[in-house]
Amino acid sequence: MSELTLFLIRIAYLAILWIFVLSAISVIRSDMFGARVPEAARAAGGGGGKPAKQKKPPKRRGSPTQVVVTSGTNDGATASLDHAPILIGRGPDAAIRLEDDYVSTRHARIAASGDQWFVEDLGSTNGTYIGTVRITQPTTITLGTQVRIGKTILELRK
């Protein structure tokens, strides 16, 4: 092979190596600090004015009122469902902050739709489970349903 061919192969190898390193740094950064929100989405969603007040549906008897950590390092931690949606993760903006190595910064969300409650995985690395089944889309949960995030188990309670 000519010297020019070897030189071009070395340059291509270095370029591929740097692309790999930069993509790995990008993944680590997004896991630590969350994904970037484009300015257009911020302006459309956040607006500068007062947020519109949503009329909450009347509380039905027997409906859940809180999320409780039943097992794990934060055993006993609770969050009121009045402040739904509930963000769960290691990040400072999480309503239920879990000190678990298997939990992402923004791991899962519990939200209401009508009189039903849903849990949704937010693209976490280790997943969110109901019982032993990993969920891939928003899934309905009821009173007493065990939701496992990392080594932590959560339940909806009255």
DRENPAPA-988958 format. One record per atom (N, C-alpha, C, O, CB): x, y negated, z negated. Coordinates in steps of 0.001 Angstrom, whole numbers, padded with zeros to 6 digits, always signed. Atoms other than C-alpha are relative to their C-alpha. Glycine has a CB too. Example, Ala and Ser with C-alpha at 12.3 -4.5 7.8 and 13.67 -1.06 7.14 Angstrom:
# residues 2
+000890+001190+000000+012300+004500-007800+000900-001200+000000+001936-001181-000665-000992-000027-001246-000820+001190+000060+013670+001060-007140-000770-001090-000730-000261-002198-000899+000414-000462+001415
END
This chain:
# residues 158
+000847+001190+000000+000000+000000+000000+000887-001247+000000+002001-001265-000525-000961-000002-001231-000762+001240-000049+001101-003500+000654-000099-000746-001319-000982-000476-002133-000489-000884+001145+000001+000801+001231+001894-005966-002094-001249-000858-000100-001760-001085-001197+001245-000887-000064+001222+000817-000003-001070-008118-001065-001192+000818-000477-002003+000307-001249-000275-000563+001409+001100-000869+000429-003495-005191-001543+000078+000262-001498-000938+000191-002190+000026+001331+000773-000154-000223+001448-002087-004407-004992-000340-001259-000795-000973-001183-001848+001437+000449-000324+000302+001263+000676-002309-008074-005957-001511-000245-000049-002031-000658-001085+000706-001172+000710+001455+000189-000042-005987-008259-004860-000722+000990-000918-001719+000635-001546-000513+000153+001438+000593-000985+000908-006809-005061-006766+000173-000444-001452-000754-000310-002252+000638+001392+000216-000237+000501+001371-005237-006526-009933-000930-001160-000330-001489-001214-001425+001470-000446-000169+000891+001155+000234-007226-009759-009570-001439+000474-000175-002130-000004-001075+000088-001017+001177+001357-000531+000115-010492-007824-009023-000181+000711-001343-001219+000558-001987-000304+000966+001168+000069-000699+001286-009755-005649-012073-000115-000999-001152-000931-000806-002053+001242+000897-000194+000066+001020+001046-009137-008723-014254-001342-000713+000010-001885-001011-001054+001129-001012+000169+001304+000662-000089-012331-010380-012978-001088+000882-000619-001920+000396-001384-000346-000325+001476+000991-000927+000564-014403-007287-013833+000172+000111-001508-000818+000167-002239+000122+001394+000653-000266-000068+001439-012752-007075-017246-000548-001231-000713-001181-001103-001761+001508+000133-000263+000506+001228+000622-013574-010717-018032-001524-000074+000038-002140-000557-000913+000590-001220+000694+001469-000034-000057-017178-010292-016864-000537+000884-001123-001507+000513-001785-000493+000521+001385+000416-000892+001081-017527-007367-019290+000159-000669-001363-000756-000607-002184+000807+001300+000044-000252+000655+001292-015995-009318-022197-001024-001120-000234-001584-001223-001325+001450-000572-000053+000952+001105+000163-018215-012368-021594-001429+000497-000191-002186-000098-000959+000062-000927+001208+001351-000531+000208-021379-010267-021314-000135+000596-001400-001197+000470-002010-000334+001065+001067+000046-000529+001366-020528-008502-024603-000133-001137-001014-000888-001020-001979+001263+000837-000298+000110+001166+000889-020051-011888-026297-001405-000590+000074-001954-000998-000949+001054-001075+000372+001355+000526-000164-023397-013056-024876-001024+000835-000761-001924+000282-001393-000369-000053+001479+000923-000875+000718-025216-010021-026301+000140-000188-001506-000865-000252-002214+000246+001469+000378-000226+000206+001433-023638-010503-029732-000567-001345-000437-001193-001438-001492+001505+000079-000333+000510+001329+000326-024501-014221-029693-001529-000015-000058-002102-000588-000984+000495-001021+001027+001462+000002-000004-028155-013619-028779-000561+000816-001155-001634+000491-001665-000526+000544+001323+000459-000774+001146-028484-010980-031507+000150-000780-001299-000671-000648-002206+000764+001309-000090-000237+000762+001226-027047-013336-034121-000875-001248-000084-001386-001565-001158+001462-000395-000091+000667+001294+000036-028769-016584-033141-001337-000022+000719-002003-001058+000692+000886-001029+000589+001257-000034-000737-031790-015511-031054+000192-000478+001426+001229-001037+001782-001052-000849-000699-000068+000377-001412-032546-016135-027418-000267-001496+000164-000968-002109-000640-001011+000822+000830+000225+001413-000290-032470-019611-025914-001398-000194+000571-001880+000625+001353+001067-000536+000981+001302+000353-000541-035812-021243-025199+000217-001154+000962+000750-002190+000565-001023-000375-001134-000199+001081-000963-035803-023321-021999-000748-001267-000413-001779-001201-001083-000454+000443+001387+000616+001287+000339-036640-027019-022346-001437-000083+000505-002299-000634-000180+000822-001151+000584+001353+000057-000562-039700-026620-020091-000989+000749-000898-002118+000300-001094-000018+000594+001429+000875-000776+000881-041137-023958-022411-000215-000719-001322-001307-000665-001888+000587+001393-000249+000144+000760+001245-040466-026108-025474-000998-001136+000181-001859-001361-000669+001361-000555-000458+000884+001139-000243-042221-029097-023934-001441+000464+000187-002367-000199-000282+000468-000791+001232+001353-000499-000247-045214-027018-022829-000627+000549-001276-001812+000331-001526+000019+001085+001082+000547-000636+001193-045605-025122-026109-000017-000883-001222-000965-000845-002007+000765+001219-000305-000136+000764+001231-044448-027566-028735-000697-001339+000048-001278-001761-000952+001436-000206-000310+000627+001311-000099-045734-030898-027458+000458-000917-001117+001007-000439-002110-001509+000134-000024-000413+000922+001037-045064-033994-029487-001106-000336-000966-000850-000857-002052+000515-001244+000608+001139+000394+000826-048547-034431-030897-000278+000988-001101+000492+001913-001360-001227-000161+000846+000399-000904+001073-050368-032770-033717-000465+001322+000585-001102+001343+001638-001111-000629-000863+000474-001279-000495-050993-029053-033316-001512+000115-000191-002066-000366-001179+000724+001153-000711+001452-000174+000092-054608-028121-032641-000302+000989-001120+000354+002023-001244-000601+000497+001361+000388-000894+001092-056293-026566-035662-000836+001133+000560-001810+000917+001281-000782-000763-001103+000741-001156-000447-057469-023069-035001-000974+000393-001090-000635+000422-002273+000943+001168+000358+000999-000426+000962-060648-021951-036633+000258+001459-000333+000240+002315+000551-001441-000208+000548-000283-001359+000422-059869-018849-038656-001310+000772-000114-002323+000234-000560+000769+000013-001343+001210-000807+000142-062355-016006-038504-000283+000242-001477+000639+000288-002291+000141+001346+000756+000324-000241+001406-064242-015367-041734+000597+001324-000467+000646+002304+000276-001526+000000-000212-000615-001198+000568-062581-012845-044011-001070+001067-000208-002107+000817-000824+000721-000326-001340+000908-001105+000228-064289-009489-043926+000412+000729-001260+001585+000756-001632-000026+000954+001202-000281-000763+001205-064553-007426-047017+000787+001244+000379+000416+001959+001310-001307+000375-000743-000834-001159-000282-061852-004765-047073+001100-000269+000999+001855+000640+001345-000840+001110+000492-001075+000306-000953-059569-006578-044646+001286-000299-000763+001234-000781-001895-000386-001205+000910-001268+000220+000692-055866-006819-045498+000275-001479-000230-000155-002332+000546+001139+000615+000789-000338+001388+000326-054523-009979-047140+001507-000232-000079+001957-001378-000097-000642-000391-001317-001448+000173+000124-050784-009304-047389+000758+001186+000591+000219+002279+000761+000386-000186-001468-000926-001038-000435-047831-007339-046057+000942+000238-001163+001496-000712-001718+000781-000405+001319-000818-000346+001158-045880-005487-048758+001114+000954+000431+000876+001906+001174-000868+000637-001122-001112-000924-000212-042436-003876-048590-000126+001075-001071-000006+000786-002262+001407-000735-000066+000213-001080+000963-043018-000465-050198+001244+000830-000252+001333+001526-001264-001101+000895+000474-001217-000781+000160-039585+001078-049690+001140-000704+000716+000957-001240+001809-000186+001440+000540-001169+000630-000611-036112-000256-048972+000673-000950-000964+000327-000997-002145-000392-000741+001269-000779+000886+000862-033693-002853-050297-000818-001164-000538-000506-001682-001610+001192-000529+000753+000838+001116+000441-036381-005555-050567-001326+000500-000561-002359-000140-000368-000253-000971+001160+001211-000618+000539-038901-003319-052347-000798-001005-000833-000260-001638-001742+000360+001232-000853+000869+000903+000740-041868-005368-053596-000185-001362+000656-001052-002125+000230+000539-000189-001369+000150+001291-000685-041427-008348-051244-001344-000037+000714-001779+000970+001273+001163-000241+001010+001300+000136-000646-044730-009676-049899-000054-001267+000836+000730-002197+000645-001118-000005-001041+000291+001193-000795-046024-012150-047335-001503-000031+000226-002109+000983+000575+000791-000003+001369+001439+000154-000175-049558-013491-047132-000353-000019+001479+000338-000648+002280-000496-001282-000683+000446-000033-001390-051430-012789-043902-000725-001283+000398-001083-001452+001564-000907+001195+000227+000600+001299-000320-052974-016276-044138+000916-000812+000896+000457-001682+001635-000308-000782-001280-000994+000745-000768-049763-017551-042537+000423+000770+001245+001561+000641+001696+001222-000309-000865-000322-000825-001171-049936-015145-039556+000288-000882+001202-000285-001968+001287-001151+000974+000319-000706-001273-000067-048109-014361-037373+001181+000056-000963+001806-000962-001258+000478+000249+001412-001073-000243+000962-045563-012869-039776+001218+000522+000766+001141+001550+001440-000450+001018-001115-001243-000429-000636-041988-012628-038482+000804+000812-001007+000926+000429-002171+000824-001223+000518-000776-000887+000867-039863-009810-039902+001383+000167+000611+001514+000454+001801-000708+001389-000182-001366-000169-000491-036073-009656-039627+001017-000503-000997+000699-000745-002161+000181-000717+001319-001089+000486+000856-032732-010803-041011+000175-001504+000090+000885-002088-000729+001300+000682+000372-000200+001427-000249-032979-014367-039712-000591-000881-001081-001453-000439-001841-000595-000375+001320+000497+000924+001016-033610-017419-041888-001445-000431+000239-002099-000916-000685+000883-001216-000054+001373+000401-000288-036940-018086-040138-001010+001126-000220-002196+000947+000055-000097-000490+001421+000887-001141+000215-038390-014669-041063-000824-000182-001274-000305-000603-002308+000810+001302-000074+000868+000059+001181-041383-014584-043427+000349+001122-000970+000303+000937-002186-001486+000090+000408-000509-001100+000823-040179-011203-044679+001433+000228+000460+001678+000763+001542-000890+001326+000134-001421-000084-000336-036400-011301-044710+000560+001287-000584+000533+001494-001797+000785-001241-000534-000494-001309+000419-034835-007837-044836+001515+000038+000038+002130-000340+001036-000577+001103+000886-001446-000173+000079-031279-007172-045955+000301+001456+000330+000564+002267-000558+000559-000396-001421-000164-001369-000464-030856-004029-043874+000885-000041+001242+000632-000827+002155-001387+000679+000301-000934+000002-001129-028010-003240-041461-000655+000415+001308-000119+000120+002375+001159+000917-000291+000665-000495-001198-030468-001658-039005-001106-000939+000489-001866-000578+001388-000576+001372-000266+001040+000958-000363-032714-004748-038729+000622-001142+000796+001680-001655+000432-000724-000539-001263-000466+001108-000831-032287-007396-036015-000395-001330-000629-001185-001367-001572-000571+000110+001427+000300+001335+000519-032430-011152-036639-001485-000305+000122-002102-000769-000838+000820-001063+000742+001442+000136-000237-035928-011343-035133-000477+001371+000464-000491+001651+001662-000335-001143+001073+000228-001414-000283-037021-007711-035319-001433+000290+000457-001637+000891+001512+000315+000823-001229+001396-000330-000303-040834-007514-035343-000912-001127-000460-000511-002020-001207-000410+001332-000673+000988+001010+000372-043993-009579-035696-001316+000700-000282-001699+001635+000420-000167-001075+001119+001341-000486+000309-047344-008859-037331-000939-001173+000248-000768-002253-000318-000113+000546-001493+000922+001069-000378-050208-010871-035843-001420+000555+000064-001630+001766+000117+000407-000628+001362+001408-000376-000056-054004-010854-035729-000586-000342+001361-000180-001301+002018-000791-000700-001114+000800+000285-001187-056342-010677-032787-001422+000369-000369-001784+001544-000432+000509+000795+001281+001345-000261+000508-059911-011077-033908+000095+000504-001425+000696-000148-002280-000747+001021+000891-000078-000565+001356-060327-008850-036951+000959+001181-000065+000950+001929-001043-001387+000438-000474-000989-001064-000002-057546-006424-035980+001397-000576-000175+001672-001709+000221-000086+000812+001294-001390+000394+000194-053873-006591-036951+000881+000852+000890+000640+002046+001068+000421+000135-001484-000909-000671-000905-051052-005702-034595+001432-000190-000470+001774-001224-001044-000175-000521+001429-001433+000138+000220-047347-005023-035038+000654+000103+001378+000273+000927+002208+000557+001100-001008-000670+000060-001297-045029-005839-032148+001504-000044-000217+002003-000854-000998-000472-001231+000819-001457+000017+000039-041351-005031-031713+000480-001118+000920-000010-001253+002040+000601+001387+000424-000480+001149-000767-039434-008098-030494+001300+000302+000743+002189-000547+000812+000202-001188-000919-001191-000365-000750-036833-006229-028449+001182+000348-000883+002329+000105-000508+000377-001110+000915-001068-000341+000936-034848-004977-031431+000835+001165+000524+000392+001934+001377-000583+000345-001375-000909-001071-000415-031909-002633-031014-000454+001350-000534-000459+002334+000206+001421-000296-000473+000322-001273+000647-033060+000054-033451-001481+000337-000004-001852+001426-000442+000493-000017-001401+001413-000310-000156-036805-000184-032833-000833-000168-001256-000318-000321-002363-000140+001376+000479+001009+000081+001047-039961-000397-034919-000853+001254+000115-001231+001655+001215-000871-001312+000120+000698-001280+000002-041813+002750-035934-001274-000079-000821-001324-000740-001858+000904+001102-000539+001204-000245+000788-045329+003608-037058+000016+001488-000270-000161+002301+000638-001337-000467+000745-000246-001396+000336-044854+006841-038921+001342+000403+000588+002376-000152+000215-001143+000923+000525-001232-000423-000660-042288+008636-036748+000029-000392+001472+000947-000008+002197+000172+001497-000132+000122+000362-001415-043381+007119-033414+000526-001413+000222+000079-002363-000420-001471+000109+000472-000547+001322-000346-041349+004260-031923-001007-000723+000876-001528-000155+001837+001384+000123+000728+000965+000762-000791-043595+001510-030593+000737-000828+001047+001842-001318+000818-000863-000912-000909-000584+000774-001096-042921-000234-027293-000908-001143+000427-000533-001950+001277+000286+000903+001189+000944+001066-000307-045956-002517-027138-000778-000322-001270-000744+000455-002224-000962+000406+001166+000769+000309+001206-048214-004296-029644-000958+001147-000338-001694+001637+000519-000786-001318+000185+000760-001167+000447-049902-001571-031697-000861-000375-001202-000401-001064-002112+000947+001174-000355+000936+000286+001091-052943-001776-033987+000435+000700-001279+000826+001867-001261-001424+000433+000381-000266-000596+001311-052315-001212-037691-001165-000338-000928-001835-001356-000757+001363-000513-000596+001085+000190+000959-054793-000882-040549+000564+000062-001411+001770+000219-001600-001111+001066+000195-000420-000101+001395-054686-000844-044342+000745+001313-000237+000272+002380+000156-001219-000106-000941-000751-001193+000375-052038+001583-045591+000869+000595+001090+001622+001530+000818-000932+001023-000459-000853-000517-001068-050390+002187-042203+001447-000359-000305+001762-001520-000568-000429-000566+001386-001415+000240+000301-046652+002578-042774+000749-000404+001266+000743+000311+002268+000645+001257-000626-000809+000514-001096-044449+000495-040482+001448+000051-000471+001795-000546-001490-000433-001465+000420-001401-000146+000388-040744+001414-040589+000867-000856+000898+000825-000755+002124+000445+001476+000066-000954+000863-000683-038130-001159-039657+001351+000263-000658+001567-000112-001811-000414-001537-000083-001268-000397+000604-034608+000143-040193-000259+001028-001082-000893+002054-000832+000749-001221-000578+000223-000891+001135-034600+001789-043618-001129-000503-000890-001335+000022-001985+001278+000148-000815+001029+000655+000784-037491-000381-044835-001386+000410+000499-001614+000531+001703+000167-001527+000059+001386-000352-000347-041186+000594-044937-000906-001104-000514-000797-001533-001663-000415+001396-000602+000958+001046+000338-043960-002017-044909-001414+000537+000180-001641+001472+000948+000225-001264+000871+001409-000379-000117-047746-001713-045340-000864-001241-000094-000475-002234-000709-000397+001021-001093+001015+001021+000210-050812-003914-045026-000795+000390-001223-001161+001554-001386-000921-000164+001245+000769-000270+001222-052649-004223-048338-000982-001123-000253-000870-002215+000303+000934+000174-001216+000988+001012+000414-055596-006059-049867+000609-000943-000997-000061-001864-001464-001251+000654-000597
END
